[in-house]
Amino acid sequence: MKKLTEDDFQDVKEDLKHGRISPDMIRFGLGAFMLFSAIAVGVAYMGVAASNTTIGWGNLSVFWRTIFKLEAIMFIIQLILIIFMKGKSNWSQILLNVSYVVYTYKLVLDPFVAIAVFAMDRDEYEVYAPIILMIIILGLILELYLIRRLFKKLKTSGIGEKKNEETKDRAYLVYLIPMLFLLTSITGYVISHSLLGEMDILAMIGICTLLLTLILIGTIEYVIGAYCVIRFPSFRVNPPTEKNRSMH
């Protein structure tokens, strides 16, 4: 297999400047992610702190208290990134791209936090926790497989073939965010009206698993973008001049 070079990622270079992984679009995406996560985690926290629940903050384990505290810290960091990181310098661009990957992964995990809280409130946490954990582990395996598969394909296929594959992948990304909010709205309506009876938690797990799969597939583009800005200085917003590049 050949060694990957900048030539294998020229289309990514364009997207880093003016496409979906440009600094401005990343900041917009982080804002959308923050809104969705705020809803999911907010619902989970209300399930813990509300007076009509059987949980209560004082009854939470150390693990779950730590989860909620980390959520608050990551929310603050996300807000700082959106407001102050403009992506005008190389280090801020790298930070934005890496953060985009991290917060996309957080996005797919947050609904499962809410599901776990609902299960706790019904005293069914021990029933659903292994299922949730298994789904997250399988999601991690899927993501690692997709990343490995993409890099392997880049090393064995031509640039033209690679672009055709990425064009197909991007076509579905256009529908991903609207689908995300649509499914969230439907799920909220179904749960609030108890339309599924005792099957609502299982239905939520199914919907969140579907979202997890779709988002993990789309996240590959963000992973490649972060990889390129870290590895190739010429892909950054302030690339080195030809003179400086020749010195290296």
Phi and psi in degrees as GROMACS dihedral restraints (atoms count N, CA, C in turn):
[ dihedral_restraints ]
;  ai    aj    ak    al  type     phi  dphi    fc
    3     4     5     6     1   -78.7    20    10
    4     5     6     7     1   160.6    20    10
    6     7     8     9     1   -84.9    20    10
    7     8     9    10     1   134.2    20    10
    9    10    11    12     1   -70.4    20    10
   10    11    12    13     1   136.2    20    10
   12    13    14    15     1  -127.5    20    10
   13    14    15    16     1  -179.1    20    10
   15    16    17    18     1   -60.5    20    10
   16    17    18    19     1   -31.5    20    10
   18    19    20    21     1   -63.1    20    10
   19    20    21    22     1   -25.0    20    10
   21    22    23    24     1   -77.0    20    10
   22    23    24    25     1    -8.2    20    10
   24    25    26    27     1  -129.4    20    10
   25    26    27    28     1    27.2    20    10
   27    28    29    30     1   -63.0    20    10
   28    29    30    31     1   -36.0    20    10
   30    31    32    33     1   -67.5    20    10
   31    32    33    34     1   -33.2    20    10
   33    34    35    36     1   -65.8    20    10
   34    35    36    37     1   -37.3    20    10
   36    37    38    39     1   -59.2    20    10
   37    38    39    40     1   -40.6    20    10
   39    40    41    42     1   -67.6    20    10
   40    41    42    43     1   -40.3    20    10
   42    43    44    45     1   -66.0    20    10
   43    44    45    46     1   -32.7    20    10
   45    46    47    48     1   -67.1    20    10
   46    47    48    49     1   -25.0    20    10
   48    49    50    51     1   -90.8    20    10
   49    50    51    52     1   -45.7    20    10
   51    52    53    54     1  -132.9    20    10
   52    53    54    55     1     0.8    20    10
   54    55    56    57     1  -101.9    20    10
   55    56    57    58     1  -151.4    20    10
   57    58    59    60     1   -71.4    20    10
   58    59    60    61     1   -15.8    20    10
   60    61    62    63     1  -113.8    20    10
   61    62    63    64     1    24.7    20    10
   63    64    65    66     1   -75.6    20    10
   64    65    66    67     1   158.5    20    10
   66    67    68    69     1   -53.9    20    10
   67    68    69    70     1   -42.3    20    10
   69    70    71    72     1   -65.4    20    10
   70    71    72    73     1   -41.5    20    10
   72    73    74    75     1   -70.8    20    10
   73    74    75    76     1   -33.0    20    10
   75    76    77    78     1   -65.5    20    10
   76    77    78    79     1   -42.8    20    10
   78    79    80    81     1   -63.1    20    10
   79    80    81    82     1   -38.8    20    10
   81    82    83    84     1   -64.3    20    10
   82    83    84    85     1   -44.1    20    10
   84    85    86    87     1   -62.6    20    10
   85    86    87    88     1   -40.5    20    10
   87    88    89    90     1   -62.2    20    10
   88    89    90    91     1   -34.9    20    10
   90    91    92    93     1   -65.5    20    10
   91    92    93    94     1   -42.9    20    10
   93    94    95    96     1   -65.4    20    10
   94    95    96    97     1   -40.5    20    10
   96    97    98    99     1   -62.4    20    10
   97    98    99   100     1   -41.6    20    10
   99   100   101   102     1   -63.7    20    10
  100   101   102   103     1   -38.9    20    10
  102   103   104   105     1   -62.8    20    10
  103   104   105   106     1   -46.6    20    10
  105   106   107   108     1   -64.6    20    10
  106   107   108   109     1   -45.0    20    10
  108   109   110   111     1   -64.9    20    10
  109   110   111   112     1   -37.1    20    10
  111   112   113   114     1   -62.1    20    10
  112   113   114   115     1   -37.6    20    10
  114   115   116   117     1   -67.4    20    10
  115   116   117   118     1   -48.3    20    10
  117   118   119   120     1   -64.5    20    10
  118   119   120   121     1   -48.6    20    10
  120   121   122   123     1   -72.4    20    10
  121   122   123   124     1   -34.1    20    10
  123   124   125   126     1   -62.1    20    10
  124   125   126   127     1   -42.9    20    10
  126   127   128   129     1   -63.0    20    10
  127   128   129   130     1   -41.0    20    10
  129   130   131   132     1   -63.8    20    10
  130   131   132   133     1   -43.8    20    10
  132   133   134   135     1   -66.4    20    10
  133   134   135   136     1   -39.1    20    10
  135   136   137   138     1   -62.2    20    10
  136   137   138   139     1   -35.7    20    10
  138   139   140   141     1   -65.6    20    10
  139   140   141   142     1   -25.9    20    10
  141   142   143   144     1   -84.9    20    10
  142   143   144   145     1   -44.5    20    10
  144   145   146   147     1   -92.8    20    10
  145   146   147   148     1   -17.0    20    10
  147   148   149   150     1   -63.1    20    10
  148   149   150   151     1   148.2    20    10
  150   151   152   153     1   -71.3    20    10
  151   152   153   154     1   -21.6    20    10
  153   154   155   156     1   -94.8    20    10
  154   155   156   157     1    13.0    20    10
  156   157   158   159     1  -101.3    20    10
  157   158   159   160     1   165.3    20    10
  159   160   161   162     1   -98.4    20    10
  160   161   162   163     1     8.5    20    10
  162   163   164   165     1   -94.3    20    10
  163   164   165   166     1   -80.3    20    10
  165   166   167   168     1    85.4    20    10
  166   167   168   169     1   138.3    20    10
  168   169   170   171     1   -59.1    20    10
  169   170   171   172     1   -38.8    20    10
  171   172   173   174     1   -67.1    20    10
  172   173   174   175     1   -19.5    20    10
  174   175   176   177     1   -94.1    20    10
  175   176   177   178     1    -4.0    20    10
  177   178   179   180     1   -70.5    20    10
  178   179   180   181     1   148.3    20    10
  180   181   182   183     1   -72.6    20    10
  181   182   183   184     1   165.4    20    10
  183   184   185   186     1   -59.4    20    10
  184   185   186   187     1   -38.4    20    10
  186   187   188   189     1   -58.3    20    10
  187   188   189   190     1   -49.6    20    10
  189   190   191   192     1   -74.3    20    10
  190   191   192   193     1   -30.7    20    10
  192   193   194   195     1   -63.0    20    10
  193   194   195   196     1   -40.6    20    10
  195   196   197   198     1   -64.8    20    10
  196   197   198   199     1   -39.4    20    10
  198   199   200   201     1   -58.6    20    10
  199   200   201   202     1   -47.3    20    10
  201   202   203   204     1   -67.5    20    10
  202   203   204   205     1   -36.2    20    10
  204   205   206   207     1   -67.2    20    10
  205   206   207   208     1   -40.2    20    10
  207   208   209   210     1   -64.9    20    10
  208   209   210   211     1   -37.1    20    10
  210   211   212   213     1   -60.4    20    10
  211   212   213   214     1   -42.7    20    10
  213   214   215   216     1   -64.6    20    10
  214   215   216   217     1   -42.7    20    10
  216   217   218   219     1   -63.7    20    10
  217   218   219   220     1   -44.3    20    10
  219   220   221   222     1   -67.8    20    10
  220   221   222   223     1   -31.8    20    10
  222   223   224   225     1   -63.6    20    10
  223   224   225   226     1   -43.8    20    10
  225   226   227   228     1   -64.3    20    10
  226   227   228   229     1   -43.9    20    10
  228   229   230   231     1   -62.5    20    10
  229   230   231   232     1   -40.9    20    10
  231   232   233   234     1   -61.7    20    10
  232   233   234   235     1   -41.3    20    10
  234   235   236   237     1   -64.3    20    10
  235   236   237   238     1   -40.5    20    10
  237   238   239   240     1   -63.2    20    10
  238   239   240   241     1   -42.6    20    10
  240   241   242   243     1   -60.9    20    10
  241   242   243   244     1   -42.8    20    10
  243   244   245   246     1   -66.5    20    10
  244   245   246   247     1   -41.2    20    10
  246   247   248   249     1   -82.2    20    10
  247   248   249   250     1   -43.4    20    10
  249   250   251   252     1  -105.3    20    10
  250   251   252   253     1   -23.9    20    10
  252   253   254   255     1   -89.2    20    10
  253   254   255   256     1   104.7    20    10
  255   256   257   258     1   -91.8    20    10
  256   257   258   259     1   -12.0    20    10
  258   259   260   261     1    73.3    20    10
  259   260   261   262     1    22.9    20    10
  261   262   263   264     1   -86.0    20    10
  262   263   264   265     1   -17.7    20    10
  264   265   266   267     1  -112.5    20    10
  265   266   267   268     1   162.2    20    10
  267   268   269   270     1   -62.7    20    10
  268   269   270   271     1   -43.6    20    10
  270   271   272   273     1   -67.7    20    10
  271   272   273   274     1   -36.6    20    10
  273   274   275   276     1   -70.9    20    10
  274   275   276   277     1   -33.4    20    10
  276   277   278   279     1   -65.5    20    10
  277   278   279   280     1   -44.9    20    10
  279   280   281   282     1   -60.8    20    10
  280   281   282   283     1   -43.5    20    10
  282   283   284   285     1   -61.6    20    10
  283   284   285   286     1   -42.4    20    10
  285   286   287   288     1   -64.1    20    10
  286   287   288   289     1   -44.4    20    10
  288   289   290   291     1   -66.4    20    10
  289   290   291   292     1   -42.4    20    10
  291   292   293   294     1   -66.6    20    10
  292   293   294   295     1   -41.6    20    10
  294   295   296   297     1   -63.2    20    10
  295   296   297   298     1   -35.4    20    10
  297   298   299   300     1   -60.5    20    10
  298   299   300   301     1   -41.1    20    10
  300   301   302   303     1   -65.3    20    10
  301   302   303   304     1   -47.2    20    10
  303   304   305   306     1   -60.4    20    10
  304   305   306   307     1   -45.2    20    10
  306   307   308   309     1   -76.6    20    10
  307   308   309   310     1   -21.6    20    10
  309   310   311   312     1   -68.9    20    10
  310   311   312   313     1   -41.3    20    10
  312   313   314   315     1   -64.4    20    10
  313   314   315   316     1   -39.0    20    10
  315   316   317   318     1   -63.0    20    10
  316   317   318   319     1   -36.5    20    10
  318   319   320   321     1   -58.2    20    10
  319   320   321   322     1   -40.5    20    10
  321   322   323   324     1   -78.7    20    10
  322   323   324   325     1   -18.5    20    10
  324   325   326   327     1   -89.1    20    10
  325   326   327   328     1   -29.2    20    10
  327   328   329   330     1   -58.3    20    10
  328   329   330   331     1   -41.5    20    10
  330   331   332   333     1   -60.6    20    10
  331   332   333   334     1   -30.4    20    10
  333   334   335   336     1   -71.1    20    10
  334   335   336   337     1   -25.7    20    10
  336   337   338   339     1   -64.4    20    10
  337   338   339   340     1   -44.4    20    10
  339   340   341   342     1   -63.7    20    10
  340   341   342   343     1   -41.5    20    10
  342   343   344   345     1   -62.0    20    10
  343   344   345   346     1   -42.6    20    10
  345   346   347   348     1   -61.0    20    10
  346   347   348   349     1   -39.3    20    10
  348   349   350   351     1   -66.4    20    10
  349   350   351   352     1   -42.9    20    10
  351   352   353   354     1   -58.4    20    10
  352   353   354   355     1   -41.3    20    10
  354   355   356   357     1   -65.4    20    10
  355   356   357   358     1   -38.7    20    10
  357   358   359   360     1   -61.7    20    10
  358   359   360   361     1   -42.8    20    10
  360   361   362   363     1   -62.4    20    10
  361   362   363   364     1   -28.7    20    10
  363   364   365   366     1   -97.6    20    10
  364   365   366   367     1     6.9    20    10
  366   367   368   369     1    59.8    20    10
  367   368   369   370     1    38.8    20    10
  369   370   371   372     1  -124.1    20    10
  370   371   372   373     1    19.0    20    10
  372   373   374   375     1   -60.3    20    10
  373   374   375   376     1   -42.1    20    10
  375   376   377   378     1   -64.0    20    10
  376   377   378   379     1   -23.9    20    10
  378   379   380   381     1   -77.5    20    10
  379   380   381   382     1   -44.3    20    10
  381   382   383   384     1   -93.9    20    10
  382   383   384   385     1   -21.3    20    10
  384   385   386   387     1   -57.5    20    10
  385   386   387   388     1   -45.7    20    10
  387   388   389   390     1   -61.8    20    10
  388   389   390   391     1   -35.0    20    10
  390   391   392   393     1   -65.7    20    10
  391   392   393   394     1   -45.9    20    10
  393   394   395   396     1   -62.1    20    10
  394   395   396   397     1   -45.1    20    10
  396   397   398   399     1   -61.7    20    10
  397   398   399   400     1   -41.4    20    10
  399   400   401   402     1   -64.2    20    10
  400   401   402   403     1   -40.6    20    10
  402   403   404   405     1   -63.9    20    10
  403   404   405   406     1   -42.5    20    10
  405   406   407   408     1   -64.5    20    10
  406   407   408   409     1   -42.5    20    10
  408   409   410   411     1   -64.0    20    10
  409   410   411   412     1   -44.1    20    10
  411   412   413   414     1   -63.9    20    10
  412   413   414   415     1   -35.0    20    10
  414   415   416   417     1   -64.3    20    10
  415   416   417   418     1   -40.8    20    10
  417   418   419   420     1   -62.8    20    10
  418   419   420   421     1   -43.7    20    10
  420   421   422   423     1   -62.5    20    10
  421   422   423   424     1   -41.9    20    10
  423   424   425   426     1   -60.8    20    10
  424   425   426   427     1   -44.2    20    10
  426   427   428   429     1   -64.0    20    10
  427   428   429   430     1   -44.8    20    10
  429   430   431   432     1   -62.3    20    10
  430   431   432   433     1   -38.7    20    10
  432   433   434   435     1   -64.4    20    10
  433   434   435   436     1   -44.7    20    10
  435   436   437   438     1   -64.3    20    10
  436   437   438   439     1   -40.3    20    10
  438   439   440   441     1   -65.3    20    10
  439   440   441   442     1   -46.5    20    10
  441   442   443   444     1   -62.3    20    10
  442   443   444   445     1   -41.1    20    10
  444   445   446   447     1   -63.4    20    10
  445   446   447   448     1   -41.4    20    10
  447   448   449   450     1   -65.9    20    10
  448   449   450   451     1   -45.9    20    10
  450   451   452   453     1   -65.2    20    10
  451   452   453   454     1   -36.2    20    10
  453   454   455   456     1   -65.2    20    10
  454   455   456   457     1   -39.4    20    10
  456   457   458   459     1   -67.6    20    10
  457   458   459   460     1   -37.9    20    10
  459   460   461   462     1   -63.1    20    10
  460   461   462   463     1   -33.9    20    10
  462   463   464   465     1   -78.1    20    10
  463   464   465   466     1   -19.1    20    10
  465   466   467   468     1  -112.0    20    10
  466   467   468   469     1   -19.0    20    10
  468   469   470   471     1  -107.0    20    10
  469   470   471   472     1   165.5    20    10
  471   472   473   474     1   -80.8    20    10
  472   473   474   475     1   167.9    20    10
  474   475   476   477     1   -64.7    20    10
  475   476   477   478     1   -40.4    20    10
  477   478   479   480     1   -61.7    20    10
  478   479   480   481     1   -43.9    20    10
  480   481   482   483     1   -63.9    20    10
  481   482   483   484     1   -40.5    20    10
  483   484   485   486     1   -61.1    20    10
  484   485   486   487     1   -41.9    20    10
  486   487   488   489     1   -67.8    20    10
  487   488   489   490     1   -37.1    20    10
  489   490   491   492     1   -63.1    20    10
  490   491   492   493     1   -40.1    20    10
  492   493   494   495     1   -65.5    20    10
  493   494   495   496     1   -41.7    20    10
  495   496   497   498     1   -69.7    20    10
  496   497   498   499     1   -32.0    20    10
  498   499   500   501     1   -62.8    20    10
  499   500   501   502     1   -40.6    20    10
  501   502   503   504     1   -64.7    20    10
  502   503   504   505     1   -41.7    20    10
  504   505   506   507     1   -64.1    20    10
  505   506   507   508     1   -39.7    20    10
  507   508   509   510     1   -70.3    20    10
  508   509   510   511     1   -27.9    20    10
  510   511   512   513     1   -58.3    20    10
  511   512   513   514     1   -38.9    20    10
  513   514   515   516     1   -77.5    20    10
  514   515   516   517     1   -24.9    20    10
  516   517   518   519     1   -65.1    20    10
  517   518   519   520     1   -27.0    20    10
  519   520   521   522     1   -60.4    20    10
  520   521   522   523     1   -30.7    20    10
  522   523   524   525     1   -97.1    20    10
  523   524   525   526     1    -3.8    20    10
  525   526   527   528     1   -67.3    20    10
  526   527   528   529     1   -52.2    20    10
  528   529   530   531     1   -63.8    20    10
  529   530   531   532     1   -47.8    20    10
  531   532   533   534     1   -57.9    20    10
  532   533   534   535     1   -39.2    20    10
  534   535   536   537     1   -62.9    20    10
  535   536   537   538     1   -38.7    20    10
  537   538   539   540     1   -59.0    20    10
  538   539   540   541     1   -50.2    20    10
  540   541   542   543     1   -72.6    20    10
  541   542   543   544     1   -31.9    20    10
  543   544   545   546     1   -64.4    20    10
  544   545   546   547     1   -47.4    20    10
  546   547   548   549     1   -65.4    20    10
  547   548   549   550     1   -35.5    20    10
  549   550   551   552     1   -63.1    20    10
  550   551   552   553     1   -43.8    20    10
  552   553   554   555     1   -64.8    20    10
  553   554   555   556     1   -43.5    20    10
  555   556   557   558     1   -63.0    20    10
  556   557   558   559     1   -44.4    20    10
  558   559   560   561     1   -60.5    20    10
  559   560   561   562     1   -45.5    20    10
  561   562   563   564     1   -60.0    20    10
  562   563   564   565     1   -40.9    20    10
  564   565   566   567     1   -65.8    20    10
  565   566   567   568     1   -45.3    20    10
  567   568   569   570     1   -61.8    20    10
  568   569   570   571     1   -44.6    20    10
  570   571   572   573     1   -69.3    20    10
  571   572   573   574     1   -43.4    20    10
  573   574   575   576     1   -64.8    20    10
  574   575   576   577     1   -28.1    20    10
  576   577   578   579     1  -101.0    20    10
  577   578   579   580     1     6.7    20    10
  579   580   581   582     1    51.3    20    10
  580   581   582   583     1    42.5    20    10
  582   583   584   585     1   -72.9    20    10
  583   584   585   586     1   -17.2    20    10
  585   586   587   588     1  -107.5    20    10
  586   587   588   589     1     4.8    20    10
  588   589   590   591     1    61.0    20    10
  589   590   591   592     1  -128.7    20    10
  591   592   593   594     1   -81.6    20    10
  592   593   594   595     1    -0.5    20    10
  594   595   596   597     1   -94.4    20    10
  595   596   597   598     1     5.1    20    10
  597   598   599   600     1   -64.7    20    10
  598   599   600   601     1   -40.4    20    10
  600   601   602   603     1   -64.3    20    10
  601   602   603   604     1   -42.0    20    10
  603   604   605   606     1   -63.7    20    10
  604   605   606   607     1   -38.2    20    10
  606   607   608   609     1   -66.2    20    10
  607   608   609   610     1   -40.5    20    10
  609   610   611   612     1   -62.2    20    10
  610   611   612   613     1   -40.6    20    10
  612   613   614   615     1   -61.8    20    10
  613   614   615   616     1   -41.6    20    10
  615   616   617   618     1   -62.9    20    10
  616   617   618   619     1   -44.8    20    10
  618   619   620   621     1   -65.6    20    10
  619   620   621   622     1   -44.5    20    10
  621   622   623   624     1   -66.4    20    10
  622   623   624   625     1   -32.0    20    10
  624   625   626   627     1   -67.4    20    10
  625   626   627   628     1   -39.6    20    10
  627   628   629   630     1   -62.0    20    10
  628   629   630   631     1   -46.2    20    10
  630   631   632   633     1   -62.0    20    10
  631   632   633   634     1   -42.9    20    10
  633   634   635   636     1   -57.7    20    10
  634   635   636   637     1   -44.8    20    10
  636   637   638   639     1   -64.1    20    10
  637   638   639   640     1   -46.6    20    10
  639   640   641   642     1   -63.3    20    10
  640   641   642   643     1   -44.2    20    10
  642   643   644   645     1   -69.2    20    10
  643   644   645   646     1   -38.7    20    10
  645   646   647   648     1   -62.1    20    10
  646   647   648   649     1   -35.9    20    10
  648   649   650   651     1   -64.5    20    10
  649   650   651   652     1   -44.2    20    10
  651   652   653   654     1   -70.4    20    10
  652   653   654   655     1   -23.9    20    10
  654   655   656   657     1   -67.4    20    10
  655   656   657   658     1   -21.0    20    10
  657   658   659   660     1   -55.7    20    10
  658   659   660   661     1   -38.6    20    10
  660   661   662   663     1   -60.9    20    10
  661   662   663   664     1   -38.9    20    10
  663   664   665   666     1   -70.6    20    10
  664   665   666   667     1   -37.0    20    10
  666   667   668   669     1   -62.6    20    10
  667   668   669   670     1   -44.0    20    10
  669   670   671   672     1   -64.7    20    10
  670   671   672   673     1   -39.3    20    10
  672   673   674   675     1   -62.1    20    10
  673   674   675   676     1   -45.0    20    10
  675   676   677   678     1   -64.2    20    10
  676   677   678   679     1   -39.8    20    10
  678   679   680   681     1   -60.4    20    10
  679   680   681   682     1   -43.3    20    10
  681   682   683   684     1   -69.0    20    10
  682   683   684   685     1   -42.8    20    10
  684   685   686   687     1   -70.6    20    10
  685   686   687   688     1   -25.3    20    10
  687   688   689   690     1   -79.0    20    10
  688   689   690   691     1   -43.7    20    10
  690   691   692   693     1   -82.8    20    10
  691   692   693   694     1   -38.3    20    10
  693   694   695   696     1  -111.6    20    10
  694   695   696   697     1   105.8    20    10
  696   697   698   699     1   -58.0    20    10
  697   698   699   700     1   -28.9    20    10
  699   700   701   702     1   -70.3    20    10
  700   701   702   703     1   -12.5    20    10
  702   703   704   705     1   -88.3    20    10
  703   704   705   706     1    -4.6    20    10
  705   706   707   708     1   -85.2    20    10
  706   707   708   709     1   167.3    20    10
  708   709   710   711     1   -66.0    20    10
  709   710   711   712     1   -29.3    20    10
  711   712   713   714     1  -121.2    20    10
  712   713   714   715     1    76.1    20    10
  714   715   716   717     1   -69.1    20    10
  715   716   717   718     1   154.7    20    10
  717   718   719   720     1   -66.1    20    10
  718   719   720   721     1   149.8    20    10
  720   721   722   723     1   -70.2    20    10
  721   722   723   724     1   165.0    20    10
  723   724   725   726     1   -59.6    20    10
  724   725   726   727     1   -34.2    20    10
  726   727   728   729     1   -65.2    20    10
  727   728   729   730     1   -45.8    20    10
  729   730   731   732     1   -67.3    20    10
  730   731   732   733     1   -36.4    20    10
  732   733   734   735     1   -65.8    20    10
  733   734   735   736     1   -38.8    20    10
  735   736   737   738     1   -68.7    20    10
  736   737   738   739     1   -27.9    20    10
  738   739   740   741     1   -68.8    20    10
  739   740   741   742     1   -28.9    20    10
